[in-house]
Amino acid sequence: MGIDLGTANTLVCIPGEGIILCEPSVVAVKKGTSLVLLNGNAVGKAAKEMIGKTPG
């Protein structure tokens, strides 16, 4: 297995299968904390969709 932690995307590859995961390298956390939003699920595409948006 190979993992590429890129600045734009994170890739996971398995020999013989190719790329099995390609997600944006983004995590959304609550301001002033280290808590990941959306019950820990604000990573990758979900977090990227939050960029530039404000809560409420």
C-alpha positions, -999 to +999 in steps of 0.1 A: +000+000+000+012+035-007+000+068+008+007+102-007+000+130+017+000+158-009-007+194-003-038+194-024-050+158-023-043+126-003-041+094-023-041+058-011-029+031-036-029-006-034-007-027-058-029-044-084-059-022-076-045+013-082-058+044-064-086+035-039-089+069-022-084+104-035-096+131-012-087+168-006-061+172+021-084+193+043-097+190+078-123+214+093-119+221+130-138+242+155-122+276+159-099+278+189-099+240+195-086+209+179-121+193+175-130+181+140-164+194+129-194+172+119-187+146+147-152+140+133-163+136+097-153+171+084-124+158+064-116+156+027-145+166+004-168+175+033-142+199+048-134+214+014-170+223+008-169+244+041-140+266+029-151+302+029-183+296+047-192+307+082-215+289+107-250+298+115 
